[in-house]
Amino acid sequence: MAIIKVKTGGITADAVTDALIADDVVGTEHLTANEVDTTALGADAVTGAQLADNAVNSEHYTDGSVDTAHIADAQITTAKLSTAVFTGATDIGAAIVDADLFLMDDGAGGTIRKTTASRIKTYIGGGVNTPYVRAYASGNQNMSNATTTKVLFGGETFDTNNDFASSRFTPTVAGKYFITSQVNSTYSGNAPVNEYLYLRKNGTTIMSGSMRGSGHGYGFNFVQDIVEFNGSSDYVEIFAYGDNTTAYIIEGGSGGYNSNFTAFKLIE
């Protein structure tokens, strides 16, 4: 069969169509530089496999196009945070209040959670010495000679957790508490040989004190200690003792300035 040679000058414009071109015969060497533009590319035709590694830089991103869905978990580290996140923030300009929020790593397990300032106060012991109580002898109390007698504090100035009842302090919050008590006493006849005030925990004396007055007919007794409570069953009470030939009177009054009991939790 004779071969017919056709020169390019003998081919009219657009005469060679896709149907006349064999499959896979057109290579990149036949493409003019910059000849393939975006209109010649099919939608989604350029995949990740067609892109060279590290070829896409941030200048190719549309502003706002990178959202949280495209950031893998745990990929934003402290090294990626600018110090201005904190130093450049606006000062709160007011006292911290219970509703203010803080971020924390829950149990150091990598889970970030929020907490309010009110919960932080609970962790450090309430931020103040609570719970606390002040009770006082609201009236005079008779005490027999040479007889250890429980001091009755019938009035309360405050009792934040309702932990004081029947002249017994049973705190419902575990921890260490500072306990103080003073008791004024009066008597007639001979001056007492011994006059003591006892602080008892769960029925056992843990501290005693006495500061008997120099004048005849009265005494001032004082006791204090730091006591640890389990927050459920531990309790303390105050007892008084004096030996004389006559009975004693534990002085009370509505103001609580004669005989009183105070306690507050230490911040730990």
C-alpha positions as semicolon CSV with decimal commas, in nm:
position;residue;x (nm);y (nm);z (nm)
1;M;0,000;0,000;0,000
2;A;0,136;0,334;-0,099
3;I;0,198;0,583;0,182
4;I;0,039;0,919;0,130
5;K;0,229;1,204;0,290
6;V;0,017;1,490;0,413
7;K;0,186;1,815;0,497
8;T;0,054;2,033;0,777
9;G;-0,027;2,294;0,516
10;G;-0,275;2,052;0,367
11;I;-0,474;2,012;0,690
12;T;-0,742;2,264;0,748
13;A;-0,792;2,426;1,089
14;D;-0,955;2,198;1,348
15;A;-0,955;1,905;1,098
16;V;-0,769;1,674;1,339
17;T;-1,014;1,581;1,614
18;D;-0,983;1,359;1,921
19;A;-1,135;1,073;1,718
20;L;-0,841;1,082;1,476
21;I;-0,573;1,072;1,748
22;A;-0,467;0,735;1,884
23;D;-0,498;0,679;2,258
24;D;-0,202;0,779;2,473
25;V;0,006;0,919;2,187
26;V;0,021;1,281;2,295
27;G;0,300;1,326;2,553
28;T;0,395;1,631;2,755
29;E;0,671;1,710;2,503
30;H;0,400;1,806;2,254
31;L;0,248;2,063;2,494
32;T;0,353;2,423;2,470
33;A;0,470;2,572;2,803
34;N;0,180;2,716;3,005
35;E;-0,060;2,577;2,745
36;V;-0,272;2,382;2,997
37;D;-0,482;2,631;3,193
38;T;-0,749;2,579;3,458
39;T;-1,025;2,566;3,195
40;A;-0,864;2,254;3,047
41;L;-0,870;2,076;3,384
42;G;-1,172;1,883;3,496
43;A;-1,330;1,956;3,830
44;D;-1,135;1,785;4,111
45;A;-0,891;1,648;3,854
46;V;-0,586;1,759;4,052
47;T;-0,561;1,532;4,356
48;G;-0,309;1,512;4,637
49;A;-0,123;1,247;4,437
50;Q;-0,053;1,504;4,164
51;L;0,100;1,755;4,406
52;A;0,466;1,749;4,496
53;D;0,547;1,719;4,864
54;N;0,571;2,052;5,047
55;A;0,453;2,234;4,734
56;V;0,153;2,411;4,891
57;N;0,250;2,704;5,114
58;S;0,041;2,930;5,330
59;E;0,026;3,195;5,053
60;H;-0,202;2,960;4,860
61;Y;-0,458;2,945;5,142
62;T;-0,768;3,160;5,122
63;D;-0,810;3,371;5,433
64;G;-1,023;3,183;5,685
65;S;-1,012;2,859;5,485
66;V;-0,834;2,657;5,757
67;D;-1,098;2,565;6,016
68;T;-1,084;2,341;6,323
69;A;-1,205;2,043;6,117
70;H;-0,871;2,048;5,932
71;I;-0,657;2,055;6,247
72;A;-0,584;1,714;6,395
73;D;-0,638;1,659;6,768
74;A;-0,352;1,763;6,998
75;Q;-0,171;1,942;6,713
76;I;-0,174;2,289;6,870
77;T;0,099;2,272;7,134
78;T;0,231;2,532;7,377
79;A;0,526;2,586;7,142
80;K;0,280;2,719;6,882
81;L;0,125;2,971;7,122
82;S;0,256;3,323;7,133
83;T;0,337;3,466;7,474
84;A;0,108;3,752;7,375
85;V;-0,184;3,514;7,431
86;F;-0,131;3,602;7,797
87;T;0,082;3,915;7,806
88;G;-0,123;4,084;7,537
89;A;-0,459;4,005;7,691
90;T;-0,664;4,280;7,855
91;D;-0,641;4,285;8,232
92;I;-0,963;4,187;8,408
93;G;-0,956;4,521;8,588
94;A;-1,157;4,391;8,883
95;A;-1,146;4,141;9,166
96;I;-1,178;3,775;9,072
97;V;-1,533;3,654;9,137
98;D;-1,686;3,308;9,166
99;A;-1,813;3,305;8,806
100;D;-1,472;3,374;8,646
101;L;-1,342;3,080;8,438
102;F;-1,003;2,910;8,436
103;L;-0,868;2,637;8,207
104;M;-0,693;2,333;8,348
105;D;-0,557;1,993;8,249
106;D;-0,800;1,751;8,414
107;G;-0,592;1,518;8,627
108;A;-0,282;1,587;8,413
109;G;-0,434;1,350;8,160
110;G;-0,426;1,585;7,863
111;T;-0,796;1,674;7,870
112;I;-0,851;2,049;7,896
113;R;-1,154;2,149;8,101
114;K;-1,284;2,470;8,253
115;T;-1,356;2,552;8,613
116;T;-1,498;2,850;8,795
117;A;-1,310;3,045;9,058
118;S;-1,559;2,921;9,317
119;R;-1,428;2,565;9,278
120;I;-1,069;2,684;9,324
121;K;-1,169;2,835;9,657
122;T;-1,308;2,498;9,764
123;Y;-0,980;2,329;9,677
124;I;-0,769;2,562;9,891
125;G;-1,001;2,550;10,188
126;G;-1,262;2,802;10,092
127;G;-1,026;3,098;10,067
128;V;-1,127;3,190;10,422
129;N;-1,117;3,005;10,751
130;T;-1,451;2,829;10,718
131;P;-1,636;2,668;10,871
132;Y;-1,618;2,867;11,191
133;V;-1,823;2,903;11,507
134;R;-1,847;3,127;11,813
135;A;-2,065;3,015;12,100
136;Y;-2,104;3,158;12,449
137;A;-2,257;3,091;12,790
138;S;-2,584;3,280;12,771
139;G;-2,644;3,255;13,146
140;N;-2,472;3,158;13,471
141;Q;-2,404;2,789;13,533
142;N;-2,356;2,630;13,876
143;M;-2,059;2,398;13,920
144;S;-2,011;2,178;14,227
145;N;-1,689;2,189;14,425
146;A;-1,414;1,950;14,308
147;T;-1,632;1,823;14,025
148;T;-1,538;1,826;13,656
149;T;-1,836;1,983;13,478
150;K;-1,915;2,030;13,111
151;V;-1,945;2,399;13,027
152;L;-2,275;2,488;12,864
153;F;-2,263;2,735;12,578
154;G;-2,627;2,809;12,508
155;G;-2,586;3,104;12,271
156;E;-2,423;3,142;11,931
157;T;-2,281;3,448;11,759
158;F;-2,233;3,255;11,435
159;D;-2,212;2,894;11,320
160;T;-2,149;2,877;10,944
161;N;-2,217;2,502;10,901
162;N;-2,447;2,439;11,197
163;D;-2,174;2,223;11,350
164;F;-2,225;2,336;11,710
165;A;-2,506;2,175;11,909
166;S;-2,561;2,077;12,275
167;S;-2,233;2,254;12,368
168;R;-2,043;2,018;12,137
169;F;-1,851;2,109;11,821
170;T;-1,865;1,837;11,551
171;P;-1,733;1,985;11,225
172;T;-1,863;1,823;10,908
173;V;-1,559;1,934;10,706
174;A;-1,243;1,736;10,775
175;G;-0,923;1,921;10,856
176;K;-0,731;2,104;11,128
177;Y;-0,911;2,362;11,342
178;F;-0,791;2,627;11,583
179;I;-0,991;2,596;11,907
180;T;-1,007;2,850;12,190
181;S;-1,221;2,885;12,500
182;Q;-1,228;3,113;12,798
183;V;-1,441;3,066;13,107
184;N;-1,489;3,317;13,389
185;S;-1,580;3,177;13,730
186;T;-1,684;3,320;14,065
187;Y;-1,676;3,162;14,408
188;S;-1,698;3,252;14,774
189;G;-1,495;3,138;15,072
190;N;-1,144;3,009;15,035
191;A;-0,947;3,065;14,716
192;P;-0,934;2,750;14,505
193;V;-0,629;2,530;14,525
194;N;-0,677;2,410;14,168
195;E;-0,889;2,557;13,891
196;Y;-0,867;2,419;13,538
197;L;-1,031;2,432;13,199
198;Y;-1,016;2,118;12,982
199;L;-1,046;2,076;12,607
200;R;-1,167;1,723;12,536
201;K;-1,177;1,546;12,200
202;N;-1,414;1,251;12,178
203;G;-1,429;1,248;12,560
204;T;-1,051;1,254;12,619
205;T;-0,864;1,558;12,754
206;I;-0,612;1,683;12,498
207;M;-0,531;2,025;12,650
208;S;-0,580;2,203;12,982
209;G;-0,523;2,557;13,098
210;S;-0,572;2,791;13,389
211;M;-0,511;3,160;13,459
212;R;-0,664;3,209;13,803
213;G;-0,730;3,569;13,901
214;S;-0,518;3,731;14,170
215;G;-0,815;3,877;14,354
216;H;-1,038;3,680;14,588
217;G;-1,367;3,556;14,448
218;Y;-1,312;3,514;14,072
219;G;-1,109;3,321;13,821
220;F;-1,024;3,343;13,453
221;N;-0,948;3,021;13,268
222;F;-0,823;2,984;12,912
223;V;-0,740;2,696;12,679
224;Q;-0,645;2,667;12,311
225;D;-0,513;2,408;12,069
226;I;-0,505;2,295;11,704
227;V;-0,723;1,988;11,664
228;E;-0,765;1,759;11,363
229;F;-1,116;1,633;11,280
230;N;-1,228;1,354;11,046
231;G;-1,530;1,554;10,926
232;S;-1,788;1,302;11,046
233;S;-1,770;1,186;11,408
234;D;-1,487;1,371;11,585
235;Y;-1,603;1,633;11,835
236;V;-1,473;1,857;12,114
237;E;-1,625;1,987;12,436
238;I;-1,512;2,215;12,718
239;F;-1,503;2,106;13,083
240;A;-1,419;2,306;13,396
241;Y;-1,291;2,205;13,741
242;G;-1,226;2,384;14,069
243;D;-1,168;2,271;14,427
244;N;-1,287;2,502;14,702
245;T;-1,503;2,471;15,008
246;T;-1,798;2,616;14,819
247;A;-1,960;2,580;14,480
248;Y;-1,856;2,776;14,171
249;I;-2,054;2,979;13,925
250;I;-1,952;2,983;13,558
251;E;-2,040;3,331;13,444
252;G;-2,248;3,387;13,135
253;G;-2,421;3,672;12,962
254;S;-2,592;3,771;12,639
255;G;-2,280;3,937;12,498
256;G;-2,064;3,629;12,532
257;Y;-1,777;3,826;12,685
258;N;-1,760;3,619;13,006
259;S;-1,739;3,261;12,884
260;N;-1,716;3,156;12,521
261;F;-1,596;2,899;12,268
262;T;-1,453;2,969;11,922
263;A;-1,329;2,746;11,641
264;F;-1,230;2,788;11,277
265;K;-1,077;2,569;11,010
266;L;-0,719;2,637;10,908
267;I;-0,644;2,685;10,537
268;E;-0,420;2,395;10,434
